[in-house]
Amino acid sequence: MTAQIIDGKALSAQLRTEVAARAATLKAKSGITPGLAVILVGDNQASQVYVRNKVKACEEAGFHSVLEKYDATMTEAELLARVEALNNDPSIHGILVQLPLPKHIDDHKVIETISPAKDVDGFHVASAGALMVGEVGFKACTPYGCMKMLESIGMKDLRGKHAVVIGRSNIVGKPMAMMLLAANATVTVTHSGTADLGAMTRQADVVVAAVGKRNVLTADMVKPGAVVIDVGMNRDDAGKLCGDVDYDGVKEVAGFITPVPGGVGPMTITMLLVNTMESAERTAG
């Protein structure tokens, strides 16, 4: 058996087309253009690429985008003041402060300064709390994208399914687990150092690998027919982009699998657009 590929590029393109149509409808009906502000502090090369892609995606969807770039010497107080100003700007429906920030700035303090109503990255404590109790809030973009990929193969309701999340980070692991729980799955959260990890993953109908470590999941650790979502982003010995999963081996056992690149990656920015769109629609009532 060879796994079916869950094509993140194709699903992302579909969702972006839908978001662009919603943005056009909102503007026609209420005069509101969805607005996203992105703040970049410092000269991290990877962050510059991510930010550029986010701004481009906004423009393609018909959004109003604001990119603010600051030197790494920007003080924490200055950054917090900019966030507060954007909180009070009615043309901005989503605020994203690109991480990582310079070491002298407290990431958590900055994220918590963003208004929960504009927290389209889904990192605010209020967003996590809303997700946990089933109230309206914003879902963290990467795990949200993973859930959309599961929905695309008919797995919106995971009642009776066992899901294993490998990775306990606040950015992916924990919100991923909460979203799976909200979809009625039985969830086990592990990490790369979990004793006999394979004993757990072999029981799973869904495995989400989000560790940032190559080959953390191999073919002998996967239940035949399981769905494998690879969130990892690494380089192999030849410098080629790869995930956390031994793709060539696992695809011969799994029922569905996401590739790297072309899987979860394209979905993250797309879900940022979806969250910003939802924020703008809430503003319009």
C-alpha positions as a Python dict, from the first residue, in 0.01 Angstrom:
ca = {
    (1, 'M'): (0, 0, 0),
    (2, 'T'): (124, 345, -92),
    (3, 'A'): (-23, 640, 97),
    (4, 'Q'): (-233, 905, -70),
    (5, 'I'): (-65, 1244, -57),
    (6, 'I'): (-249, 1529, 112),
    (7, 'D'): (-154, 1815, -118),
    (8, 'G'): (-110, 2129, 92),
    (9, 'K'): (-42, 2346, -211),
    (10, 'A'): (-370, 2253, -379),
    (11, 'L'): (-578, 2287, -62),
    (12, 'S'): (-409, 2616, 19),
    (13, 'A'): (-488, 2754, -328),
    (14, 'Q'): (-852, 2653, -290),
    (15, 'L'): (-886, 2819, 50),
    (16, 'R'): (-711, 3137, -68),
    (17, 'T'): (-954, 3164, -359),
    (18, 'E'): (-1242, 3136, -113),
    (19, 'V'): (-1089, 3400, 116),
    (20, 'A'): (-1038, 3642, -175),
    (21, 'A'): (-1406, 3601, -271),
    (22, 'R'): (-1513, 3666, 90),
    (23, 'A'): (-1293, 3977, 104),
    (24, 'A'): (-1447, 4112, -216),
    (25, 'T'): (-1798, 4046, -83),
    (26, 'L'): (-1723, 4214, 249),
    (27, 'K'): (-1585, 4523, 78),
    (28, 'A'): (-1884, 4545, -155),
    (29, 'K'): (-2138, 4509, 125),
    (30, 'S'): (-1978, 4710, 407),
    (31, 'G'): (-1684, 4897, 258),
    (32, 'I'): (-1446, 4707, 488),
    (33, 'T'): (-1117, 4574, 352),
    (34, 'P'): (-955, 4310, 575),
    (35, 'G'): (-634, 4455, 717),
    (36, 'L'): (-327, 4273, 850),
    (37, 'A'): (-32, 4444, 1017),
    (38, 'V'): (297, 4257, 1037),
    (39, 'I'): (582, 4378, 1258),
    (40, 'L'): (938, 4261, 1199),
    (41, 'V'): (1210, 4353, 1448),
    (42, 'G'): (1569, 4277, 1355),
    (43, 'D'): (1728, 4121, 1048),
    (44, 'N'): (1664, 3747, 1088),
    (45, 'Q'): (1687, 3616, 731),
    (46, 'A'): (1424, 3342, 769),
    (47, 'S'): (1183, 3590, 929),
    (48, 'Q'): (1228, 3828, 638),
    (49, 'V'): (1128, 3553, 395),
    (50, 'Y'): (824, 3456, 604),
    (51, 'V'): (711, 3816, 633),
    (52, 'R'): (753, 3880, 262),
    (53, 'N'): (539, 3575, 182),
    (54, 'K'): (269, 3685, 426),
    (55, 'V'): (247, 4034, 278),
    (56, 'K'): (235, 3891, -75),
    (57, 'A'): (-45, 3654, 24),
    (58, 'C'): (-243, 3944, 169),
    (59, 'E'): (-210, 4147, -149),
    (60, 'E'): (-317, 3852, -364),
    (61, 'A'): (-628, 3804, -149),
    (62, 'G'): (-727, 4170, -178),
    (63, 'F'): (-635, 4256, 181),
    (64, 'H'): (-491, 4579, 316),
    (65, 'S'): (-145, 4493, 449),
    (66, 'V'): (95, 4696, 660),
    (67, 'L'): (455, 4587, 708),
    (68, 'E'): (654, 4763, 978),
    (69, 'K'): (1028, 4689, 996),
    (70, 'Y'): (1241, 4798, 1289),
    (71, 'D'): (1606, 4767, 1387),
    (72, 'A'): (1705, 4507, 1643),
    (73, 'T'): (1780, 4794, 1881),
    (74, 'M'): (1409, 4875, 1915),
    (75, 'T'): (1317, 4871, 2283),
    (76, 'E'): (1047, 4654, 2431),
    (77, 'A'): (852, 4963, 2538),
    (78, 'E'): (860, 5100, 2183),
    (79, 'L'): (733, 4771, 2041),
    (80, 'L'): (453, 4747, 2295),
    (81, 'A'): (350, 5102, 2209),
    (82, 'R'): (330, 5012, 1837),
    (83, 'V'): (117, 4709, 1917),
    (84, 'E'): (-119, 4921, 2127),
    (85, 'A'): (-148, 5174, 1843),
    (86, 'L'): (-243, 4895, 1602),
    (87, 'N'): (-493, 4759, 1855),
    (88, 'N'): (-671, 5095, 1826),
    (89, 'D'): (-649, 5121, 1446),
    (90, 'P'): (-991, 5034, 1295),
    (91, 'S'): (-836, 4957, 955),
    (92, 'I'): (-634, 4671, 1107),
    (93, 'H'): (-815, 4346, 1185),
    (94, 'G'): (-513, 4128, 1253),
    (95, 'I'): (-173, 4189, 1415),
    (96, 'L'): (124, 3958, 1376),
    (97, 'V'): (458, 4017, 1544),
    (98, 'Q'): (711, 3794, 1370),
    (99, 'L'): (905, 3567, 1603),
    (100, 'P'): (1178, 3529, 1715),
    (101, 'L'): (1228, 3873, 1862),
    (102, 'P'): (1565, 4012, 1983),
    (103, 'K'): (1664, 3865, 2321),
    (104, 'H'): (1601, 4185, 2514),
    (105, 'I'): (1229, 4174, 2424),
    (106, 'D'): (988, 3942, 2608),
    (107, 'D'): (796, 3746, 2341),
    (108, 'H'): (518, 3655, 2583),
    (109, 'K'): (463, 4014, 2695),
    (110, 'V'): (438, 4130, 2333),
    (111, 'I'): (192, 3856, 2236),
    (112, 'E'): (-26, 3926, 2539),
    (113, 'T'): (-34, 4297, 2446),
    (114, 'I'): (-203, 4215, 2116),
    (115, 'S'): (-580, 4250, 2147),
    (116, 'P'): (-743, 3903, 2150),
    (117, 'A'): (-980, 4039, 1886),
    (118, 'K'): (-682, 4088, 1653),
    (119, 'D'): (-470, 3789, 1759),
    (120, 'V'): (-483, 3619, 1418),
    (121, 'D'): (-170, 3415, 1494),
    (122, 'G'): (-366, 3247, 1773),
    (123, 'F'): (-89, 3273, 2034),
    (124, 'H'): (-266, 3486, 2299),
    (125, 'V'): (-365, 3314, 2623),
    (126, 'A'): (-724, 3422, 2557),
    (127, 'S'): (-717, 3246, 2220),
    (128, 'A'): (-591, 2924, 2378),
    (129, 'G'): (-855, 2950, 2649),
    (130, 'A'): (-1133, 3004, 2396),
    (131, 'L'): (-1019, 2697, 2204),
    (132, 'M'): (-1014, 2487, 2520),
    (133, 'V'): (-1374, 2571, 2620),
    (134, 'G'): (-1519, 2587, 2269),
    (135, 'E'): (-1579, 2962, 2253),
    (136, 'V'): (-1513, 3194, 1958),
    (137, 'G'): (-1146, 3279, 1922),
    (138, 'F'): (-856, 3238, 1682),
    (139, 'K'): (-681, 2907, 1625),
    (140, 'A'): (-303, 2891, 1593),
    (141, 'C'): (-233, 2885, 1221),
    (142, 'T'): (-15, 2576, 1177),
    (143, 'P'): (-233, 2331, 1374),
    (144, 'Y'): (-542, 2494, 1221),
    (145, 'G'): (-395, 2414, 881),
    (146, 'C'): (-338, 2054, 991),
    (147, 'M'): (-702, 2023, 1091),
    (148, 'K'): (-812, 2159, 754),
    (149, 'M'): (-598, 1893, 587),
    (150, 'L'): (-771, 1624, 794),
    (151, 'E'): (-1109, 1770, 697),
    (152, 'S'): (-1008, 1754, 330),
    (153, 'I'): (-986, 1374, 352),
    (154, 'G'): (-1316, 1340, 537),
    (155, 'M'): (-1184, 1341, 893),
    (156, 'K'): (-1361, 1643, 1041),
    (157, 'D'): (-1512, 1438, 1325),
    (158, 'L'): (-1251, 1213, 1485),
    (159, 'R'): (-1484, 1041, 1727),
    (160, 'G'): (-1349, 694, 1800),
    (161, 'K'): (-1007, 780, 1656),
    (162, 'H'): (-678, 786, 1846),
    (163, 'A'): (-437, 1067, 1763),
    (164, 'V'): (-77, 1095, 1876),
    (165, 'V'): (101, 1431, 1869),
    (166, 'I'): (481, 1409, 1879),
    (167, 'G'): (596, 1747, 2011),
    (168, 'R'): (482, 1953, 2309),
    (169, 'S'): (569, 2307, 2199),
    (170, 'N'): (323, 2588, 2267),
    (171, 'I'): (328, 2686, 1899),
    (172, 'V'): (217, 2353, 1752),
    (173, 'G'): (204, 2061, 1993),
    (174, 'K'): (-35, 2183, 2262),
    (175, 'P'): (-280, 2371, 2036),
    (176, 'M'): (-273, 2074, 1796),
    (177, 'A'): (-374, 1845, 2080),
    (178, 'M'): (-656, 2077, 2184),
    (179, 'M'): (-791, 2098, 1829),
    (180, 'L'): (-786, 1721, 1795),
    (181, 'L'): (-971, 1693, 2126),
    (182, 'A'): (-1227, 1944, 2000),
    (183, 'A'): (-1276, 1715, 1699),
    (184, 'N'): (-1363, 1433, 1944),
    (185, 'A'): (-1038, 1236, 1909),
    (186, 'T'): (-865, 1054, 2192),
    (187, 'V'): (-529, 1229, 2210),
    (188, 'T'): (-187, 1133, 2343),
    (189, 'V'): (86, 1401, 2352),
    (190, 'T'): (444, 1274, 2337),
    (191, 'H'): (789, 1399, 2241),
    (192, 'S'): (1102, 1263, 2080),
    (193, 'G'): (1233, 1139, 2413),
    (194, 'T'): (920, 947, 2512),
    (195, 'A'): (1006, 590, 2617),
    (196, 'D'): (903, 340, 2346),
    (197, 'L'): (742, 607, 2131),
    (198, 'G'): (665, 348, 1865),
    (199, 'A'): (438, 155, 2102),
    (200, 'M'): (216, 462, 2117),
    (201, 'T'): (229, 567, 1752),
    (202, 'R'): (148, 214, 1632),
    (203, 'Q'): (-190, 247, 1805),
    (204, 'A'): (-270, 580, 1640),
    (205, 'D'): (-514, 646, 1357),
    (206, 'V'): (-358, 993, 1319),
    (207, 'V'): (4, 1087, 1393),
    (208, 'V'): (118, 1450, 1391),
    (209, 'A'): (498, 1489, 1398),
    (210, 'A'): (605, 1835, 1514),
    (211, 'V'): (944, 1800, 1679),
    (212, 'G'): (1196, 1949, 1437),
    (213, 'K'): (1400, 1629, 1426),
    (214, 'R'): (1460, 1415, 1120),
    (215, 'N'): (1322, 1060, 1107),
    (216, 'V'): (1149, 1084, 1443),
    (217, 'L'): (875, 868, 1287),
    (218, 'T'): (975, 564, 1081),
    (219, 'A'): (772, 301, 896),
    (220, 'D'): (787, 45, 1178),
    (221, 'M'): (624, 300, 1411),
    (222, 'V'): (311, 350, 1198),
    (223, 'K'): (-17, 161, 1202),
    (224, 'P'): (-111, 45, 849),
    (225, 'G'): (-356, 292, 695),
    (226, 'A'): (-291, 568, 950),
    (227, 'V'): (-290, 937, 858),
    (228, 'V'): (51, 1102, 905),
    (229, 'I'): (82, 1481, 925),
    (230, 'D'): (441, 1605, 907),
    (231, 'V'): (490, 1954, 1054),
    (232, 'G'): (870, 1931, 1071),
    (233, 'M'): (1110, 2146, 871),
    (234, 'N'): (1466, 2016, 850),
    (235, 'R'): (1750, 1958, 603),
    (236, 'D'): (1882, 1618, 504),
    (237, 'D'): (2249, 1532, 452),
    (238, 'A'): (2234, 1673, 99),
    (239, 'G'): (2083, 2000, 222),
    (240, 'K'): (1739, 1917, 82),
    (241, 'L'): (1430, 2026, 273),
    (242, 'C'): (1266, 1742, 466),
    (243, 'G'): (1031, 1688, 758),
    (244, 'D'): (1028, 1490, 1080),
    (245, 'V'): (896, 1176, 909),
    (246, 'D'): (1094, 917, 713),
    (247, 'Y'): (876, 993, 413),
    (248, 'D'): (993, 722, 175),
    (249, 'G'): (945, 450, 433),
    (250, 'V'): (627, 574, 600),
    (251, 'K'): (439, 636, 274),
    (252, 'E'): (448, 260, 211),
    (253, 'V'): (256, 195, 534),
    (254, 'A'): (33, 499, 594),
    (255, 'G'): (-305, 559, 431),
    (256, 'F'): (-249, 934, 392),
    (257, 'I'): (65, 1145, 433),
    (258, 'T'): (169, 1508, 395),
    (259, 'P'): (491, 1579, 203),
    (260, 'V'): (766, 1824, 293),
    (261, 'P'): (777, 2059, 117),
    (262, 'G'): (425, 2107, -18),
    (263, 'G'): (227, 1982, 280),
    (264, 'V'): (162, 2174, 600),
    (265, 'G'): (389, 2468, 507),
    (266, 'P'): (159, 2637, 252),
    (267, 'M'): (-135, 2602, 491),
    (268, 'T'): (13, 2813, 771),
    (269, 'I'): (-2, 3146, 586),
    (270, 'T'): (-338, 3049, 438),
    (271, 'M'): (-490, 3005, 783),
    (272, 'L'): (-346, 3343, 882),
    (273, 'L'): (-554, 3488, 597),
    (274, 'V'): (-859, 3291, 710),
    (275, 'N'): (-825, 3423, 1066),
    (276, 'T'): (-781, 3782, 945),
    (277, 'M'): (-1085, 3742, 722),
    (278, 'E'): (-1292, 3616, 1014),
    (279, 'S'): (-1177, 3910, 1226),
    (280, 'A'): (-1285, 4158, 961),
    (281, 'E'): (-1622, 3986, 922),
    (282, 'R'): (-1680, 4006, 1297),
    (283, 'T'): (-1607, 4378, 1283),
    (284, 'A'): (-1872, 4417, 1014),
    (285, 'G'): (-2121, 4228, 1227),
}
